[in-house]
Amino acid sequence: MPQLAQPAAPAPELVGNLPDFTRLVEQVGPAVVSVQAEIGSKLQARRAQQQMPQDDEDDGSGDAQIPEFFRRFFGPGMTPMPGMPGMPGMPGAPNARPRGTSLGTGFIISSDGYVLTNHHVVDGADTVRIKLSDRREFTAKVVGSDEQSDVALLKINATGLPVMRVGDSKLLKPGQWVVAIGSPFGLDHSVTAGIVSAVGRANPGADQRYVPFIQTDVAINKGNSGGPLLDTRGQVVGINSQIFSNSGGYMGVSFAIPIDVAMNAVKQLKATGKVTRGQLGVQIQPMDRDTAKALGLADASGALVARVEQGSPAERAGVLRQDVIRSVNGQQVYDASDLPPIIGAMAPGTKVTLDVIRDGKPHSLSATLNALDDNVAEAGNGRNAAPDKAPANAAGNALGILGKDLLPEQRARLGLQAGEGVLVAQVKGDAARNAGLQAGDVVLAVGRTDVGSVAALDAQLRAVGTGKPVMLLVQRGGGTRYMAINPAEG
């Protein structure tokens, strides 16, 4: 009778030099927890809208335009797939979670029970439950939560817990291996790996402008929120927070909150239950080639100041509109999105040195930061002023901008002072139209010179000279920004 095959000695590896994360996962996995938050009915309805994939939009050209946007992932039930009945988290499964809950991930940062996760995982929760890797479950207290950084600090009554080691996210470089552990779709302790795609990424939305995100290609899905992003030393360097997706699922672009940003929030949440940030008091915009050319600069690095708030640290320091902020305390500002995280990471009362370019010359200014007012209106919100019908006569300037004097009640509605701003009634010139100027905008200044009437606007534009780039300070809705218009490109 033939002998049955016996287990053979392990065969040699046929493929070498591949990354192996088994030891890392064995060591750090016990510090990763699952988070289940029972949320209120109103927030549940809001989240249901956020989680739904957006329908394809048609721009009238016959080609469907699929919008790309950031999605936060709360872990709605998966659609059953053939041959996969009863998987965790699926509708109808024995252990399917109740409706009105948010599933996420967290990790333990102290042996006495402090847990870190995302704000959006526990936002509005009535009850938060934590499940450890050893299957023990605890009801957690929300110590504090910060929407701007999307960080929440939880506490459970336990001791002797395994702890996640904290690394240094400032040392991360594109191309570096990273690992995520989380609960996508309720599948606890799922491990995925990839590389750092970029660092210092800005959120296209305005709600998290103080977070310089880590971009990775690590597979992240709904339920991974709040889980750790780890380096190859097993140290947490980020908190997985968002994905960039057309469909709502993983598409190779994921974002994590740097751990140094998160731990700064943790210290404040433990001490006061809230997070405070420094505020400079400027409205800024990105630089581009046309803007740099109009300002006579050799490159487009820095943050262009479009507005200085009255009574702000920036005003007291002498910052002016059209200044270009190049560094803060020696830290370079390459793009406008670099400035908010730098300032926001500093405590109110901090003294900073601003290096700015003004009229092509460097200046050094000193400012003492205020506390950030979270109720300040976001730039760009709201609508344009109503474009009045303009008279038929031609514009009195080379850019073809047909202005109309504002009435006192219009200025009051727009939040402008007496003698401030000119309404754009019509844009006839191609250069101004191509730069984005449109009817209903309000021109506040040409360069640094304020304009409050059509005559003043036309006079300033004539003084600039034909063919020379022009900087217009424009208010649209709640936002103020400079537009660089090059007549030569009209």
C-alpha positions in Angstrom: 0.0 0.0 0.0 1.5 3.4 -1.0 2.7 5.5 1.8 1.0 8.9 2.3 3.1 11.9 1.7 4.7 13.2 4.9 5.3 16.9 5.7 8.5 17.9 4.2 11.1 20.3 5.7 10.5 23.9 4.8 11.6 24.6 1.2 14.0 27.4 0.6 12.7 30.8 -0.4 12.6 31.1 -4.2 12.1 34.8 -4.2 14.3 36.9 -1.9 14.6 40.5 -0.6 10.9 41.0 -0.3 9.5 42.9 2.6 8.1 40.8 5.4 6.0 42.5 8.0 5.1 39.5 10.2 7.3 40.4 13.1 6.1 44.0 13.0 2.5 42.9 13.1 3.1 40.4 15.9 4.6 43.1 18.1 2.3 46.0 17.5 -0.9 44.3 16.6 -2.1 43.9 20.2 -2.1 47.7 20.6 -4.7 48.1 17.8 -8.3 48.2 18.8 -11.7 48.3 17.1 -14.0 51.3 17.8 -17.8 51.1 17.6 -19.7 54.3 18.2 -23.5 54.5 18.4 -24.4 57.8 16.9 -27.5 60.1 17.2 -30.2 60.0 14.6 -29.5 63.5 13.1 -25.8 62.7 12.7 -26.7 59.3 11.3 -28.7 60.9 8.6 -25.9 63.4 7.8 -23.3 60.6 7.6 -25.6 58.5 5.4 -25.5 61.4 2.8 -21.7 61.7 3.1 -21.2 58.0 2.6 -23.2 57.6 -0.5 -21.2 57.6 -3.7 -21.9 60.6 -5.9 -23.8 60.2 -9.1 -22.0 60.9 -12.3 -22.4 64.5 -13.3 -23.1 65.5 -16.9 -21.7 68.8 -18.1 -23.9 68.8 -21.2 -21.1 67.6 -23.4 -22.3 64.1 -23.4 -19.3 62.9 -21.3 -20.1 62.0 -17.7 -17.9 63.9 -15.4 -17.1 61.9 -12.2 -16.3 64.3 -9.3 -13.2 63.5 -7.3 -13.4 64.3 -3.6 -12.2 63.3 -0.2 -14.3 60.8 1.6 -14.3 59.9 5.3 -15.0 56.3 6.0 -17.4 55.2 8.6 -17.9 51.6 7.6 -21.4 51.0 6.2 -22.5 47.4 5.7 -20.9 45.7 2.7 -23.1 44.5 -0.2 -23.1 40.7 -0.1 -21.0 39.1 -2.9 -21.6 35.7 -4.5 -20.0 32.9 -2.4 -19.4 35.3 0.6 -22.5 35.1 2.7 -22.4 36.0 6.4 -19.1 37.9 6.4 -18.6 40.2 9.4 -20.4 43.5 9.0 -22.7 42.2 6.2 -26.4 42.8 6.4 -28.1 39.7 7.8 -24.9 38.2 9.2 -25.1 36.8 12.8 -22.7 39.4 14.1 -23.8 42.3 11.9 -23.7 45.6 13.9 -26.9 47.5 14.6 -27.9 50.4 12.4 -26.9 53.8 13.6 -23.3 52.9 14.4 -19.9 54.0 13.2 -17.1 51.5 12.9 -13.5 52.6 13.1 -10.1 51.7 14.4 -7.9 53.1 17.2 -4.7 52.3 19.0 -3.5 52.4 22.6 -1.0 55.1 23.5 -0.7 54.5 27.3 -0.9 51.3 29.4 -3.6 52.9 31.6 -6.1 53.0 28.8 -5.8 56.1 26.6 -6.8 55.4 23.0 -6.3 57.5 19.9 -8.8 57.5 17.0 -10.4 60.0 14.5 -12.8 62.7 15.5 -15.2 61.7 12.7 -15.4 58.1 14.1 -16.9 59.3 17.5 -18.4 62.6 16.4 -21.9 62.8 18.0 -21.7 59.4 19.5 -24.0 58.5 22.4 -21.9 55.4 23.4 -18.4 54.4 22.3 -17.3 50.7 22.7 -13.7 49.5 22.4 -12.8 45.9 21.6 -9.2 44.8 22.3 -7.2 42.2 20.4 -7.8 39.7 23.2 -11.6 40.2 22.7 -12.2 42.1 25.8 -14.7 45.0 25.4 -14.9 48.3 27.3 -17.1 51.4 27.2 -14.9 54.4 26.5 -15.1 57.9 27.7 -14.4 60.6 25.1 -11.8 62.8 26.8 -11.8 65.3 24.0 -12.2 65.6 20.3 -10.9 68.1 17.7 -12.6 68.5 14.4 -9.8 70.5 12.7 -7.1 67.8 13.2 -9.7 65.0 13.1 -8.2 63.6 16.3 -10.2 62.1 19.3 -8.8 60.9 22.6 -10.7 58.1 24.4 -10.2 56.5 27.8 -11.1 53.0 29.0 -10.8 51.7 32.6 -8.0 49.2 32.2 -4.3 48.8 33.1 -1.3 46.9 31.9 -2.3 47.4 28.2 0.0 47.0 25.2 1.1 50.4 23.9 1.9 51.6 20.4 5.3 53.2 20.2 5.2 56.8 18.8 7.6 57.6 15.9 8.6 60.9 14.2 6.5 61.7 11.2 8.9 64.6 10.3 11.4 62.0 9.2 9.1 60.3 6.6 10.1 60.5 3.0 8.4 59.5 -0.2 9.1 56.0 -1.2 9.4 54.7 2.4 7.5 51.5 3.3 4.6 51.9 5.7 2.0 49.5 7.1 -1.6 50.0 8.2 -3.6 47.9 10.6 -7.4 48.4 11.0 -10.9 47.1 10.7 -12.1 47.7 7.1 -15.7 46.7 6.8 -15.5 45.3 10.4 -12.7 42.9 9.5 -10.6 43.3 12.6 -6.8 43.6 12.5 -6.5 43.6 8.7 -3.0 44.4 7.6 -2.1 46.3 4.4 1.2 47.8 3.3 2.5 50.3 0.7 4.8 53.3 0.4 4.6 57.0 1.3 3.6 58.8 -1.8 4.1 62.3 -0.6 4.2 64.4 2.6 2.8 67.7 3.5 -0.3 67.3 1.4 -3.1 69.9 1.8 -6.8 69.0 2.0 -8.7 70.5 -0.9 -11.5 71.4 1.5 -11.1 74.1 4.1 -12.0 72.1 7.2 -8.6 70.6 7.8 -6.2 73.3 6.6 -4.0 72.9 9.7 -3.0 69.3 8.8 -0.1 68.5 6.5 -1.3 65.1 5.4 0.8 62.0 4.6 -0.2 60.5 1.3 0.3 56.8 0.8 -0.8 54.0 -1.5 -1.6 51.7 1.4 -5.0 50.1 0.9 -7.4 51.9 3.2 -11.2 51.4 3.3 -14.3 52.2 5.4 -13.6 51.2 8.9 -9.8 51.9 8.8 -10.4 55.4 10.2 -8.4 56.1 13.2 -6.0 53.2 12.7 -2.2 53.5 12.9 0.1 54.1 10.0 3.4 52.4 10.9 7.0 52.6 9.8 9.2 49.6 9.4 10.4 50.0 13.0 6.8 49.3 14.2 6.4 53.0 15.3 3.2 54.8 14.6 3.8 57.8 12.3 0.3 58.7 11.3 -3.4 58.1 11.8 -5.3 56.9 8.8 -8.1 59.4 8.1 -9.2 59.9 4.5 -9.2 58.5 1.0 -9.4 60.1 -2.3 -12.0 58.3 -4.4 -14.5 58.4 -7.2 -16.3 55.4 -5.9 -16.0 55.6 -2.1 -13.6 52.7 -2.0 -9.8 52.4 -2.1 -8.2 53.7 -5.3 -4.6 53.9 -4.3 -4.6 57.4 -2.7 -4.9 57.4 1.1 -4.2 60.1 3.6 -3.0 60.0 7.2 -2.6 62.6 9.9 1.0 63.0 11.0 1.5 61.6 14.5 3.3 64.8 15.7 0.1 66.8 14.8 -2.0 64.2 16.6 0.1 64.1 19.8 0.1 67.9 20.0 -3.7 67.6 20.0 -3.6 64.8 22.6 -1.6 66.9 25.1 -4.1 69.7 24.9 -7.1 67.4 25.0 -5.8 65.7 28.1 -5.1 69.0 29.8 -8.1 71.1 28.8 -10.4 68.9 26.7 -10.0 71.2 23.6 -7.3 72.3 21.2 -6.2 75.9 20.7 -4.1 77.1 17.8 -2.2 80.2 16.9 -3.6 82.7 14.5 -1.8 85.3 12.4 -4.8 87.0 10.9 -4.2 87.0 7.2 -6.1 85.6 4.2 -3.7 84.0 1.8 -3.7 82.5 -1.6 -1.3 80.4 -3.7 1.3 81.9 -6.0 1.5 81.0 -9.7 3.6 82.0 -12.7 1.4 85.0 -13.6 1.2 86.3 -10.0 5.0 86.0 -9.7 5.5 87.8 -13.0 3.1 90.6 -12.0 5.0 91.1 -8.7 8.4 91.0 -10.4 9.5 87.8 -8.6 11.8 85.2 -10.1 9.7 82.2 -8.7 6.3 81.4 -7.4 7.1 80.1 -3.9 5.4 81.5 -0.8 2.0 82.6 0.3 0.5 85.7 -1.1 -1.4 87.9 1.4 -4.7 88.9 0.0 -6.2 90.4 3.2 -5.0 91.5 6.6 -7.6 91.4 9.4 -8.0 94.5 11.4 -6.5 94.4 14.8 -4.8 91.1 14.0 -1.2 90.1 14.9 -0.3 90.5 11.2 -1.6 94.1 11.1 0.3 94.9 14.3 3.4 93.4 12.8 3.1 95.5 9.7 2.1 92.9 7.2 0.5 94.4 4.1 -1.7 93.2 1.3 0.4 91.8 -1.6 3.3 90.7 0.7 4.6 87.3 0.0 5.4 85.3 3.1 8.4 83.1 2.4 9.2 81.7 5.9 8.2 81.6 9.5 10.9 81.3 12.1 13.2 80.1 9.3 10.8 77.4 8.2 10.2 77.7 4.5 6.8 78.4 3.1 6.9 76.9 -0.4 3.1 77.1 -1.0 0.2 78.9 0.6 -1.0 75.5 2.1 2.2 75.3 4.1 1.4 78.4 6.2 -1.7 77.3 8.2 -0.1 74.1 9.6 3.0 76.1 10.7 1.0 78.8 12.4 -1.7 76.5 13.8 0.9 74.2 15.5 2.0 77.1 17.6 0.4 78.2 20.9 -1.3 81.6 21.2 1.2 84.1 22.5 4.1 82.6 20.5 6.4 85.2 18.9 7.3 84.5 15.3 9.5 86.1 12.7 8.0 86.4 9.3 10.3 86.8 6.2 8.3 88.5 3.5 8.9 89.9 0.0 7.5 93.3 -0.6 7.9 95.2 -3.9 10.7 92.7 -4.7 12.6 93.4 -1.5 13.0 91.1 1.6 11.6 92.3 4.9 11.7 90.7 8.4 8.6 91.2 10.6 7.9 90.1 14.2 4.4 89.0 15.3 2.8 87.6 18.4 0.1 85.1 17.6 -3.5 85.3 18.8 -5.7 82.3 19.5 -7.5 81.0 16.4 -11.2 82.0 16.3 -13.0 78.9 15.0 -16.0 81.1 14.0 -14.1 83.1 11.5 -15.8 82.7 8.1 -14.1 80.5 5.6 -12.7 82.2 2.5 -14.6 81.6 -0.6 -18.0 80.8 1.0 -21.1 82.6 -0.2 -22.1 84.1 -3.5 -21.0 87.0 -5.6 -22.7 90.3 -5.4 -25.7 90.5 -7.8 -24.4 91.8 -11.2 -26.4 94.8 -12.1 -27.2 95.4 -15.7 -24.5 97.7 -17.1 -24.9 100.7 -19.4 -24.1 100.1 -23.0 -21.0 102.3 -23.2 -17.6 100.8 -23.5 -15.3 100.2 -20.6 -12.9 103.0 -19.7 -9.8 100.8 -19.3 -7.7 98.6 -21.5 -8.7 95.4 -19.7 -12.3 95.8 -20.8 -13.7 95.7 -17.2 -17.0 97.6 -17.0 -17.5 98.7 -13.5 -20.5 100.1 -11.6 -20.4 102.2 -8.4 -21.8 100.4 -5.4 -24.8 101.9 -3.5 -24.4 102.3 0.3 -26.9 99.5 1.0 -24.9 97.2 -1.4 -21.7 97.9 0.5 -23.4 97.2 3.8 -24.6 93.9 2.5 -21.2 92.9 1.3 -19.5 94.0 4.6 -17.6 96.9 2.9 -16.8 100.3 4.2 -18.0 103.6 2.6 -16.0 104.3 -0.5 -14.7 100.8 -0.8 -14.9 98.6 -3.9 -16.3 98.7 -7.4 -18.8 96.2 -8.7 -17.9 94.4 -11.9 -20.9 94.7 -14.2 -19.4 93.2 -17.3 -16.1 91.7 -18.4 -15.4 92.4 -22.1 -11.7 91.9 -22.2 -10.3 88.4 -22.9 -7.4 88.7 -20.6 -9.6 89.6 -17.6 -12.1 86.9 -18.5 -9.4 84.3 -18.9 -8.0 85.2 -15.5 -11.3 84.3 -13.9 -12.9 87.8 -13.4 -16.6 87.7 -13.7 -19.7 89.9 -13.3 -20.7 90.2 -9.7 -17.1 90.4 -8.4 -16.1 93.4 -6.5 -12.7 95.0 -7.2 -11.2 96.3 -4.0 -7.8 97.4 -5.2 -5.4 97.6 -8.1 -2.1 96.4 -6.6 -2.0 98.0 -3.2 -4.1 101.1 -4.2 -7.7 100.9 -3.0 -10.5 101.8 -5.5 -14.0 102.9 -4.5 -15.5 104.2 -7.8 -15.5 103.4 -11.5 -13.5 106.5 -12.1 -10.8 105.5 -9.6 -10.7 101.9 -11.1 -10.3 103.2 -14.6 -7.6 105.7 -13.6 -5.5 103.0 -11.8 -5.8 100.7 -14.8 -4.7 103.4 -17.2 -1.8 104.2 -14.9 -0.5 100.7 -15.0 0.3 100.8 -18.7 -0.7 98.6 -21.6 0.9 95.1 -21.7 2.1 95.1 -18.1 0.6 92.4 -15.7 -2.0 93.8 -13.3 -2.8 92.6 -9.8 -6.5 93.1 -8.9 -7.7 92.5 -5.4 -11.2 90.9 -5.8 -13.9 90.0 -3.3 -16.2 87.1 -4.3 -18.7 86.0 -1.7 -16.8 85.7 1.7 -13.4 85.4 0.1 -10.8 87.9 -1.0 -8.0 87.1 -3.4 -5.6 88.7 -6.0 -6.0 88.0 -9.7 -3.1 88.4 -12.0 -4.2 89.7 -15.4 -1.7 89.8 -18.2 -3.1 92.0 -21.1 -0.5 90.5 -23.4 -2.3 87.1 -23.2 -5.8 88.6 -23.9 
